[in-house]
Amino acid sequence: MHTLFGDELDDDDQEITFPIYNEKQIQDAAFDYYREAGFPYRELPLHICQQELNKLASMPLSDKLLKHNLCYQVADTYHKHRFHAAAFNMKAPAASFESDDLLKRAIELRMQNAKTVPTNLFGELTLVRGTQACSNFRPAFASYLYRTYTHEGATVLDTSTGYGGRLVGYIAAQINGKYIGIDPNKPTHEANLRMARDLGVEDQVELHNLPAEDVQHSVLANRCDFAFTSPPYFKKEIYSTDETQSCMRYGDSAESWRDNFLVPMLRLQYTALRSGCKNIVNIAPVKINGKVYPLDEWTIEAGKAAGFKYNETRRFMLATRFGANQDEEQSFEPVIIFTKL
């Protein structure tokens, strides 16, 4: 290649000293694009969702599943309302997107970290000042647990289905049994129904649009071979302001939340399981307004009171933080394991 001055440079040695467009021009154009296009929801077409599930289903059962992001966007495709919910006293990503200053800051962060601005800026929006999304459970991790603790044709119970991460993990695990899910939020319930229908597992999925503490025990008694859930962390995340949400029903009292939601949830799980079956609860201590609530200890106590044998708490080391909104310093995902004797 020849320069203006006649010197020759190999393509590999060439340095672009004066780019055509500087960072400010790119950032300004990106800002205009997002203002016209709207919030960058994660939207995968059905064939991409199917391919992602195929990839996850074909992965061997190993610790790699614990750290993998496969299929995370499959669940997000159906649960757009997740981006309009937020952690306690924080802004939702969709709310921060509406602020010109915060959107510009997200674009600047992307340029600083990656030198490019994509058409999907969601990650950076969660990093701008005062923004924290409600989390979803990693489908690959859920698939690991289903494949480890269940068998072909098993009926599994999830008493807090949330944004579909565990349902996606169930599909990828290819249990070919029954997934029974419970959640009080109507948009969440409808999104999970739509996802099950689109992905061809509607006949394997039974969803109840109720608070777990309102489900009649007779509906689930002795039907399930495995229970696995990640319940709300008290009021750490505000999924909605509906009165059916546990953090709204039981006010600011963590003890009331424990006695009226957490304890009944463990009792329902105990009733639903057959003898000898495992119950796994993903929960950890949580800090809110400077106060630490021992949700893990409460769960163990409530599980024992319900009749479970407490086996252990396993802490799976992770490459990145995820789950039900753990604190920043945590680098593991804790699960409490019970057995119904």
Residue pairs with C-beta under 8 A, 6 or more apart in sequence:
1 8
1 9
1 10
1 11
1 14
2 8
3 9
21 29
23 111
26 111
26 117
27 104
27 107
27 108
27 111
27 117
30 107
30 117
30 121
31 100
31 103
31 104
31 107
33 119
34 40
34 97
34 103
34 107
34 121
35 103
37 119
39 83
39 93
39 94
39 97
40 97
40 119
40 120
40 121
40 122
40 125
41 76
41 80
41 83
42 73
42 76
42 77
42 120
42 122
43 77
44 52
44 73
44 74
44 77
46 198
49 74
49 77
49 198
49 199
50 199
52 70
52 71
52 73
52 74
53 71
53 74
53 168
53 171
53 172
53 199
55 70
55 71
56 68
56 70
56 71
56 139
56 140
56 143
56 169
56 172
57 143
57 172
57 173
57 174
59 65
59 68
59 70
59 140
59 143
61 144
61 147
61 148
65 140
65 141
65 143
65 144
66 140
66 141
66 144
66 316
66 317
66 318
66 333
67 140
67 318
67 319
67 320
68 138
68 140
68 141
69 138
69 140
70 139
70 140
71 139
71 140
71 168
71 169
71 172
72 136
72 138
72 139
72 165
74 139
74 168
74 195
75 136
75 139
75 163
75 164
75 165
75 167
75 168
75 195
76 82
76 136
76 163
77 195
78 164
78 191
78 192
78 194
78 195
78 198
79 136
79 163
79 164
79 187
79 188
79 191
81 187
81 188
81 191
82 133
82 134
82 136
82 163
83 92
83 93
83 94
83 122
83 133
84 92
84 94
84 95
85 92
85 133
85 134
85 237
85 238
85 239
85 240
86 92
86 93
86 95
86 131
86 132
86 133
86 134
86 237
86 238
87 132
87 133
87 134
87 236
87 237
87 238
87 325
88 235
88 236
88 237
88 238
88 288
89 289
90 130
90 131
90 132
91 130
91 131
91 132
92 131
92 133
92 134
93 122
93 125
93 126
93 131
93 133
95 131
96 102
96 103
96 106
96 125
96 128
96 130
96 131
97 103
97 125
102 125
102 128
102 129
102 131
103 125
105 128
105 129
106 121
106 124
106 125
106 127
106 128
107 117
107 121
107 124
109 124
109 127
109 128
110 116
110 117
110 118
110 121
110 124
111 117
113 124
125 131
126 132
126 133
132 325
134 163
134 237
134 238
134 239
134 325
135 237
135 322
135 323
135 324
135 325
136 162
136 163
136 164
136 165
136 322
137 162
137 163
137 165
137 166
137 169
137 230
137 282
137 322
137 323
137 324
138 165
138 169
138 322
138 323
139 165
139 166
139 168
139 169
139 172
140 169
140 172
141 169
141 316
141 322
141 333
142 165
142 166
142 168
142 169
142 170
142 173
142 228
143 169
143 170
143 172
143 173
144 169
145 169
145 228
145 280
145 335
146 156
146 169
146 170
146 173
146 175
146 226
146 228
147 173
149 226
149 228
149 278
149 280
150 156
150 173
150 175
150 177
150 225
150 226
151 175
151 225
152 175
152 176
152 177
153 175
153 176
153 177
154 175
154 177
154 178
154 225
154 226
155 177
155 178
155 180
155 223
155 224
155 225
155 226
156 170
156 175
156 177
156 178
156 179
156 180
156 224
156 225
156 226
156 227
156 228
157 180
157 181
157 182
157 220
157 224
157 226
157 227
157 228
157 229
157 269
157 272
157 273
158 166
158 167
158 179
158 180
158 181
158 182
158 227
158 228
158 229
159 182
159 212
159 227
159 229
159 231
159 265
159 268
159 269
160 182
160 183
160 212
160 229
160 230
160 231
160 232
160 265
161 167
161 181
161 182
161 183
161 188
161 189
161 192
161 207
162 183
162 188
162 230
162 239
163 188
163 191
164 188
164 191
164 192
164 195
166 228
166 229
166 230
167 179
167 181
167 192
167 195
167 196
167 205
168 195
170 179
171 199
171 201
176 204
177 204
177 225
178 204
178 205
178 206
179 201
179 204
179 205
179 206
180 206
180 207
180 208
180 220
180 223
180 224
180 272
181 192
181 205
181 206
181 207
181 208
182 207
182 208
182 210
182 211
182 212
182 215
183 189
183 192
183 207
183 208
183 209
184 209
184 210
184 211
184 212
184 214
184 242
184 244
184 245
185 239
185 240
185 242
185 244
185 245
186 209
186 242
187 240
188 239
189 207
189 209
192 205
192 207
193 202
193 205
193 207
196 202
196 204
196 205
196 207
208 215
208 219
210 244
211 244
211 246
211 249
211 261
212 231
212 261
212 264
212 265
212 268
213 246
213 260
213 261
213 264
213 265
213 268
215 268
217 267
217 268
217 271
217 272
220 268
220 271
220 272
221 271
221 272
222 271
222 272
222 273
222 274
223 272
223 274
224 272
224 273
224 274
224 277
225 273
225 274
225 277
226 273
226 277
226 278
226 279
226 280
227 269
227 272
227 273
227 277
227 278
227 279
227 280
228 279
228 280
228 281
228 282
229 265
229 269
229 280
229 281
229 282
230 281
230 282
230 283
230 323
230 324
231 246
231 261
231 262
231 265
231 281
231 283
231 324
232 239
232 245
232 246
232 247
232 261
232 324
233 283
233 284
233 286
233 295
233 324
233 325
234 247
234 254
234 257
234 286
234 288
234 293
234 295
235 247
235 252
235 257
235 288
236 286
236 288
236 324
236 325
237 324
237 325
238 245
238 247
239 245
241 248
242 248
243 249
246 257
246 260
246 261
247 257
249 260
249 261
250 256
250 257
250 260
250 261
254 293
258 298
258 302
262 295
262 298
262 299
262 302
263 302
263 305
263 306
265 302
266 279
266 281
266 299
266 302
266 303
266 305
266 306
266 308
267 306
269 279
269 306
270 279
270 303
270 306
270 307
270 308
270 340
273 279
273 340
274 340
275 340
275 341
276 339
276 340
276 341
277 339
277 340
278 311
278 337
278 338
278 339
279 303
279 308
279 337
279 338
279 339
279 340
280 335
280 336
280 337
280 338
281 299
281 303
281 335
281 336
281 338
282 323
282 324
282 333
282 334
282 335
282 336
283 295
283 296
283 299
283 324
283 334
283 336
284 295
284 296
284 324
284 326
284 330
284 334
285 292
285 293
285 294
285 295
285 296
285 297
286 292
286 293
286 295
286 325
286 327
287 293
287 327
296 313
296 334
296 336
299 336
300 310
300 313
300 336
303 310
303 336
303 338
304 310
307 340
307 341
308 338
308 339
308 340
308 341
309 338
309 339
309 340
309 341
310 336
310 337
310 338
311 337
311 338
311 339
312 336
312 337
313 334
313 335
313 336
313 337
314 334
314 335
314 337
315 332
315 333
315 334
316 332
316 333
316 334
316 335
317 331
317 332
318 331
318 332
318 333
321 328
321 330
321 331
322 333
323 333
326 333
